[in-house]
């Protein structure tokens, strides 16, 4: 922009240091909507009128006078608030001046975005187009700056206002230190009519003020300015002799309170006008020279309360019609009625007179110079002499009516046809609250209505006939028709009707009766309507008039709700639950329950009586729902598994609305279930293991359940020995004389692990694995009675279920019972067909995703305990998942006796820092064929070598043994075209899933990096995140992966022996899996110690995966007796040791190669 002398003049005249730049920004952003000059562009002085849009969207009118020769600002004005608050030009006036200078070419402004509409006052036509500003102004040889964004301009304006508020606060504090003896300013209010220019035919009220300080007084001509100065603590001038800082301390107490009202009202009006249209803004501008403040009646009452004991200038509205307006000094009474005095009856505050007029009409006369202002419980009667506060009753009942009539300059006329309505509604108010003079004849014009209601039974209908009486006149209310409606009966002699009373009676009756042709009625068989009539309707109608009830209806009684009872008995391992009620027959109790089912609040018995429904009905249905049966079925009694006894007992204890009757057998069963696990069962001495304390508890819990003929879920965390606890229980039952076999069903990868564990911990048991071809399995199943324990896989059990159902098992055990979590699968359906005395489930995760999984397992364990699938979903699944009511607590009460779950944190005192376990995998199918073929080939080669030849070929023999180990891990390590599966990989994935489901984190070691690749692909296929560390990993990636795992970002870490055997700290893991264990014990321990080291806060579980009946198992057996040999063969050292003989290799290969 050119730096001409006008710019200097504008900067000088700007109100604040930043005002010029704000005005320039407004102009550049097109805020100047139009300008109009009043003279020739070449004259000495130019007056410019502008229209400017403010930074917040308000439209302001501006006026600027410029001396074009002297380059001076002569005058300026704007109707924005800032123009009143601060001396100097506001930003809108500066924007107007800059817009004119730019459009006229006198001083162009660079960067103008929107051309300004320019007019001259003479022609009112668009001015000649100003020459386009060059890219670089010759008077200012720099590129025009980009103007500030409008949003930032507005934000800066807010900050400026905030600083001004801080200044105002400081001013107010300083003002508080003024001389306390200085005279106080006083506001003298006047209550005057306020006429809004938009509503010329109506008026409201406003305040005008005179301010007095000492002997000086002025009329307040700018109420807005006064309020703004008071808010900001600024100086305000009323005239030459009265200018001062406006703070609360500068005014007397009453004036300060008046100013608070003024400030609140001005702010309210500003808020309204800023959000309304221009026409509303025009209405706001209807103040007479900003001297009037419109008030609501509520505010008028507040002002009068402030002025009690003082006077207020009052201008009645009727005085506006006179040649000169008349004002009166009205005294506001000190003792307002109804507030400071007792509640005794007070004399009337005003007089009223009713006089007859022509044709049966009347005239009402009230005071001609009195106004009524009301707000809630307060009201004032104001005339030209005084303002009197009424009591609360007057304000509530009389003020709303009288404020419509006062002042009564001419009599209010009452037409003959409305005399009755007036006498009924208005006359009581006038009698109670005025000094009334009225003709005695009015007392009989509208006699009070009375009603009689005859209720009886007629032709299958319960009818209600209502008779209305006015004095000596009466009629059927229904036949009269509604007052004022087309159906109203117009006949001579009908007295003025009490419309409100009639409608009240009709509306109340309509709540209990239907409109039938000719009257009110409902069908007699409508029990609900009859119930509501007898229990509520009769009382409600009696309050409105006389009720006459027929004899037939009088004979029907409404009886209290009966006391419901539940009888619970246990017999022959079944729980019987039966519902009864005192004073009701079985038929009536069925009706009672059916009524609740239909959401009624009553029941109509066979006798016709009505019985209320209470909490007992709801409790009965709640119990039935918890048991998975229909409440009506409880009338004849339902039989449930005895396992439900503890649950039923807890439900009855939590339902005081039902009276419980428990027989002795029921109570004994509850005691037994309540002491589960506390029975003393001695651990068999023949068990080849020392059980920890919590394992003994689990063993006794299993024994207690089976002793009661019940099943359960052993849901201990991974690594806590669920298998050992179950083996101990089976061994104890066999030694106690149990001759029937136990069936264990588990994943295929764990079948031989189970047989190995049974042989290890209970070698005295006869164990058989049911595997192989169909014919072989059929023979094995037929002979299960010859064994103590038989083990099979889920898949084979499903295929052989028809054979299994013909057998008789003492117990069935499902290991990894989440295999039957989906009740619709063939495996789950087959498992539930297995015959057994008791059933057990072992799983660390009885619920993986949905609550329905728990139902499926319990449907196997104890069918019926949790009801049907559908009832369980309704009773528990959906409510628990949505946290509705006590559904979770009820489910827990039902299943908790039959679920035992301990996590490692619960039994940490019993646990060592490290738990080690060996998991067996049985090679099958193509993998087993490959292994046996290679084992036979190597054995034959070794058998046909002389000792001297063998000594030379040790390195080759070692390579062949490594090949056998790789086939055990996964044949793909050696055979690229191998497509079949790997038993060891499947077993490994079972361990991984079990650990992850239990919330554990895993380190998985292998000597073969190729095996880690295969495991990684399997993990990725099953959407399990993992990291992999091998010797090829850089130091940087190694550190990054360790940090990721320790931070909990990834649950599985695959590590090769050479890369991760030493130097890593991975205490975030609490499960270690050795996929191909290293028989060099020191090397294996070093790998395990990546997790089991200082900083580990959990017990570490270590699993060694071993391929059963292979070189891996034989080396494990030889580990103690020939450790040096094992280390030389598989530990990578001592290959040339003399200890490594031909006979040792043959032994590793099974002696004869098989």
PyMOL commands that set and color helices and strands:
alter all, ss='L'
color gray80, all
select helices_A, chain A and resi 5-13+19-28+81-85+91-104+150-175+223-232+248-250+253-274+278-284+297-306+317-321+358-360+392-402+416-425+427-433+440-444+477-480+499-510+527-542+551-554+586-597+615-627+631-635+642-653+664-674+693-707+722-735+748-761+774-782+784-786+794-799+801-804+817-820+826-831+852-861+869-881+887-898+908-910+925-943+947-952+954-969+971-973+983-997+1009-1021+1035-1046+1057-1060+1081-1088+1111-1118+1123-1130+1142-1148
alter helices_A, ss='H'
color red, helices_A
select strands_A, chain A and resi 32-37+45-53+59-67+72-78+117-120+186-194+204-213+216-219+235-239+242-245+293-295+311-314+328-332+351-356+362-366+371-375+378-382+386-389+412-414+435-437+449-458+461-470+473-476+514-516+519-523+546-549+558-559+564-571+574-581+602-604+610-612+638-641+659-662+712-714+742-746+767-769+789-793+809-815+836-842+899-900+914-922+1002-1006+1026-1029+1052-1056+1071-1074+1100-1108
alter strands_A, ss='S'
color yellow, strands_A
deselect
rebuild
show_as cartoon
